[in-house]
Amino acid sequence: MISLERPAVRAALRWLPAALAVTALAAFPFAVTKPYPINMGVVLFLAVLMGSAWNVLGGYAGQYSVGHAAYFGVGAYTAVLLFERHQVAPWFGLPAAMLAAVLVGVVIGGITFRLRGPYFVLASIAVAEIIRLAALHFRSFTNGAEGFVIASAPSIHLLGVELSFGTKRSFYWLTLALAVAAVLVSRAVLRARLGYLLLAIREDQDAAHSLGIGLSWNKNLALAISAALTGLAGAVFAGYTRFIDPSAAFGLDVSVRMVLVCLVGGIGRVEGPIIGAAILIPLEEVLRNPGGLETVGLLPRGSELVAFVGRWISPAHLLVDGLIMVLVILFAPEGVAGLLRRLRARRRESAAAAPSPAP
Amino acid sequence: MILLLQAILSGVLVGGVYALIGIGLTLIFGVMRVINFAHGELVMLGMYVTWLLFVKLGWDPYLSILAVAPLLFVWGAVLQTTVVNRVLDALPQNQILLTIGLGLVMSNAVMLAATSDYRLVSTSYSSASFDLGGLSVSYPLLLSFLVTVAVTVALYLFLLRTDTGQAIRATAQDRLAAQLMGIDVRRMSVLAFGLGAALAGVAGALVAPTYYIYPQVGAAFTLKAFVIVVLGGMGSVVGATLAGVLIGVTESLAAVYVASGLKELVVYVLFLVLLLVKPSGLLGKTRA
């Protein structure tokens, strides 16, 4: 019999819950085929991907960028332009999108990383706005405010099986895989040497610098990883919605929502974006499209609740985002992950303080 | 030549209103060291109050200032005491996120109440102009500019000549020292936020006749206000006044000589250059 104490077994056991969860999520579309939950899954996985991407720079290195829409949009436009103008297939478009986002990131990083605190935040917003305005203005290159509607969905031949990129289900699995990969990358960064250097920079830039940690190089490295994942998300998003315009790609709300996902879950923690997305996205999706609850049978047809939410809340579902943002900063600036940890610490404390049972 | 003069003139007139927005923001930053990212939304609220008074009661936009200023003052004071005051010691990044959240709440609440339709305050003089030595002067812009000048002068007098104004300036200069001198810094913070909000609201009323009014209109004002505040030196009221006019002229020149769609882009690029070259701004001394 295998002992549960053997290191290999213990390691396997530690990974077991995560592996089971991913397997269950991957099997989900076989059990449920309604478009509403599948769509919610895609949006959720994209949010995990983007949150993890932001977390590497914002959470670990402490560089609160509120301009990540720049990388998201550059990724989206790169893939769409390649596909629409040069008929480059999306699976080549995705790496190209990542590369483009990294290149843009290196340029932006070179400019903004000299700034600190609020100045960095302002500069990051300004850069994203500059790109958005440029995308609006240079119509011959970007189609301006009209953007692009992608008419035909390409399919991919993988191991002899034809997978169509046109279906929600294929995007479900694709984004699930990408989200898992992003979380693993985020975890690997945190545990690697780079992670420690980034944390040192976050805690005290000047002290880190005086210890010989290269600020510019390490911040740019974090930004490159972050931008690559964000650009990837942008390209996948554009392929999924089959539509892209400057405000959907470069809008301030894209950047804000990336921060929000991390903020709610816990900035600077690997599990932060997962928790944040799991809380925010279902809430957002239900408020945005309450009718979907009727299609999956969670609420009866013609439900008054759905009518109420659809009439009064859906047009302004960002209101809830704003409220959550304010409340989290006021009452739980470390996010849900931080709350859980505090709770656990308190329980352990009270357990330790409790009188030991009489012999 | 006439084109250049025309561009500069329009720029100065628009810049006056920008200055008003910037002064409000810099006042808030100076006293509380909080960057108010919901500032543009306060301008937006001012526009909507003006529109509402215009549509429901037939008030002239310039008359509505009398209602907008006190309303926004109270709203700003409420925001300060209930929300912003709690994060005075938090990380600046968290303060920014908090005010971004407040902005989202305001713009989406307005969207719920008034839908996202574009609204217009079309007065008889909205597009009227007169000729001044070959230059065309927009009547509403000139009127706005004159009101701006009056408001700015009144604000300067208040800050320089009254005890409360002195106390606000003292708090901005050194919060702790001001407190030790017996100044109620919490009250000054509430006052400053209220004043800043009122100025933003007045600016909203002033631009209402010449702008489309919609719930998301604030975002552009927020970023522009920041450019003005940084350019003028964070916390400097005089600097913000000059910078507002300067940004107005820059925009106007960029619209004429670059492209009207790129006027804001030019301003933001200059902003980045400024942050890198002289982050303390035109009149600032310290580097934050």
Interface residues (C-beta under 8 A of the other chain):
Chain A: Y64 V66 I111 T112 R114 L115 G117 P118 Y119 V121 L122 A123 I125 A126 V127 E129 I130 L133 A134 L136 H137 L252 V256 V259 L263 W312 I313 P315 A316 H317 L318 L319 D321 G322 L323 I324 M325 V326 I329 L330 P333
Chain B: I35 V83 R86 V87 A90 P92 Q93 N94 I96 L97 L98 I100 G101 L102 G103 L104 V105 M106 S107 N108 A109 M111 L112 T115 S116 A219 L223 F226 V227 V230 A259 G261 L262 E264 L265 Y268 V269 F271 L272 L275 L276 P279 A288
